[in-house]
Amino acid sequence: MRKIILNVAVSMDSFIEDANGAYDWCFMDQDYGMKDFMNRIDTIFFGRKSYELVLKTGLGYYAGYKHYVFSKTWADSSTNNFTLVNKDLSTAVANIKEEARKDIWLFGGASLVSSFMNEGLVDELMLAVHPILLGSGKPLFQDLSARTKLALTDSKTYDTGLVQLQYDILK
């Protein structure tokens, strides 16, 4: 069965963006395992805001993958670059997992991550923990409805101080 993997950059104090919504603190000086990760997936799940951000900067890195945008408010169907999912989350995800040949990247944003976590749909966490304290911003996990136990499966420390942590979610 394909895995849904939350792979995200996070500050030491668990923020995914700063108070101004910026990501300029994320290291971009090397690959940090992304090439291997991108070879592992064939599908990407986006929330509406995250996908709009990707569209503004161009699909580039994300081209060639099947895109699903989860939104109950997006009415713009002017692009054929994605499939809009606006119905029952668990049923839609189960159907998509059957179609996918490889694993699936849960790209985010924060609201979508919370929904997936609360529905028990995430199988694995990959956290690129950056050596910075932002002090405020958007937290990675918001409004979780239950404790979630994790098992560390891998870790890697880079010379920049970034630590890549990989966990299976115990169900």
N, C-alpha and C positions, 0 to 999 in steps of 0.2 A: 504494500500500500504506500502511496506517495505521502511524503511528509509535508506539512506546512511549517515553514521555518521563518521565525521573526529574526531578521538580520538587520541590526540597527547600530548606528553610532550613538554613544551616550557619554555624557560627562561623568566625572567621578561622583558628582552629587545627583546623578540620575536624571539629568535633563537631556532632551533630544533637540532642543533649540533654545537660544538665549531669550531674554525678556523682550527683545525686538524681533523675534522670529528668525534670527540669523543662524547660519550654520558655518560661519567663517572660522570657527574654532576647530572644525574637523580637519584632520590631516589628509592631505591629498598628494603627498610627496612620493608615495610608493603604492604598490598594489594592495598590500595588507590582506592577501588571500582572496580578493574579489574575483580574479579570473577563474580560480578553481571553483568558487561558489557559483559563479554564473554558468559554468559548464554543468553544474549539478541540477539546474532548474530549467524549466521550459515555460513557466507561467509566473506572472506577477500579479498580486492583489494590491490594489491601491484604494485609498479613500478619495473622495472627490477633490479635496484641497491638495492632497499630495500629487494627484494626477495633473491638476491644473498647473502646479509648480513645475512638474516634469515637462509639460507641453510648452511652457514659457521658455525653458532652456533648451528644448529640442529633445527628441527621443534618444538620439545618439546611442549611449551605453545600453539603453533598454530596448532598442529596436531588435526585431527578430524573435521576440518572446510574445506569448499570448498574454494580453492585458485584460484584466477584469477590474472595473471600477464599481465599488460598492457605495451607493448613494440613494437616498429616498428623495432628495431634493433636486438632483441634476436633471434638467429637462433638455439640455443641449445634446442633440444627436447628430450634429453636423460633421462628425468625424467617424470613420469606420475603423479607427485604430484600436478600439476596445469594445468589450461587451459590458453593457450596463447591467448590474445586479441590484434590484430594488425590492426583492421579495424575501421570503423566509431564508435567513442566513444559513442555518444548519443544512437545510435541504439543498440549497444552491451549492454550497461548498462540497457536500457529499457527491453531487452530480459532477462537479468540475474535477474532483479528485479521481473520478472514474475515467475522465477524458485525458487527463495529463499523463504523459509518459515518464516524466521526471518529477522531482520535487517542486514545490511551489514556494515562492518568496512572498511573505507577508510584508510588504514595503511600509505600510502605515497609511495614514497618520495615527495619532494617539487615540482618537475615538474608535477607529476601526480596530486597533490593537486591543482596546478594552473590551469591545464586543466579542472579538475572537477568543480572548482569554476567558471571559465569563461564560462563553458557550462551550469551552473545553476543546476548541478547534486547533489550537497551536500544539505542535508536536515537539518543536525544538527551538531553543533560543541561541542566537549567536550575537553576542554583545561586543562591540569594539569600544572598549572603555578608554576614553581619552584622558590624559593626565592634566585635567583642568577642572576647577570648581567655578561654575557659572553663577552660583548664588541665587539665581531665579531663572524662570523660563517655563517651558512646557515639560512637565514630568513624563517619563516614559510610561509608567503605569498609573492610571487614574481609575478610581471607582471600581476596583476589583471586588468581586462579590465573595470570594473565598480564598483561603490559603492555597498556594500551589507549591508542591514539593518538586525539587529539581535534582538531577544527578549530573554532576560535572563529567563530561565526556572528553573534553580537550581544552587546552589552554596554550597560548603562545604569547610570549613577550617580545616586543620589537625594540630596537635600539632607541626609538623615539620616546619610549615610555608607554606607548599604546599597548594594551593587553587585550587579546582576543579570547573571550570565554565562550565555551560551547556547552550547552546543557540540554539533556533530554527532559521533557516534562513527564513526571511520573503520574500515571492515570490510574 
